[in-house]
Amino acid sequence: MKSQLTRWIYYKQVFYSKFQAGCLKAKLEDNWDNGYEVGPLVEIKKLKSNRYVVRYTYDEKF
C-alpha cells in the first residue's frame, strides 16, 4: 500500500508575528465555511528566523 504525502502550498508572504499569520489563517478557513467544497487544512509554521509562514493544502486524504 502506497501512502501519499500531503502537498502543501505556501503563502508568498512571511509574517513578523504569529497574530498576523493567524489572521490570514482565519481568512483562508472562513472562505470555505458556506461553500460546497471541503475546506483546506491550514497551518502556521515558525521559521528559524522567528518569523511565520502560512501553508495550506487541498488534499482530502489525511
N, C-alpha and C positions, 0 to 999 in steps of 0.2 A: 504494500500500500504506500503510495507516494503522498507525502504531506506538502501542501503548497504554502509558501512563505507569504506573509502579508506584504503587499506592496504599498508603500507609504508615499504620499505626496506632501512635500514640504512647502509651507507658505514662504514667499520670497522675502519677507521682512524679518529682521532679527529685533527682538524687543529687549529693552533695558530692565523692565520689571515684570514679575510674574502676573501682576494685575493687568498690565496691557495685553499680555498674551491670553489671559483668562477672558478678557472682553472679546477678543477675536474668536476664541473657542466657543463662547456662548452664542455669538452671532452665527457661526457656522452650524451649530447644533439647532438653533431656532429656525433656520431656513427650511428644515425638513419636518417641523412639527405637524403641520397640516397637510403635508404632501402625501403622495401615494407611494413614494419610494422609501426604502429603509434608509435611515439617516446614517451619516458616516461615523466612524469611530474617530474621535478627535483626542489628541494628546498634546501636552506641553512638555517639552524636553529642555533640560538645563544644559547649557554648553560649558566647557571648561573655562571660558572667559566670563562666567557669571552672567551671561545673557540667556535669553529664552527663545526658542523657536516653536512654532505650532506645526504639527503634522496631522494628516488625516488620511483615511482610506475609504474606498467604496466597496471593498470586498465584503461579501455577505457571509463568507465562511470563516468562522473563528474557531 
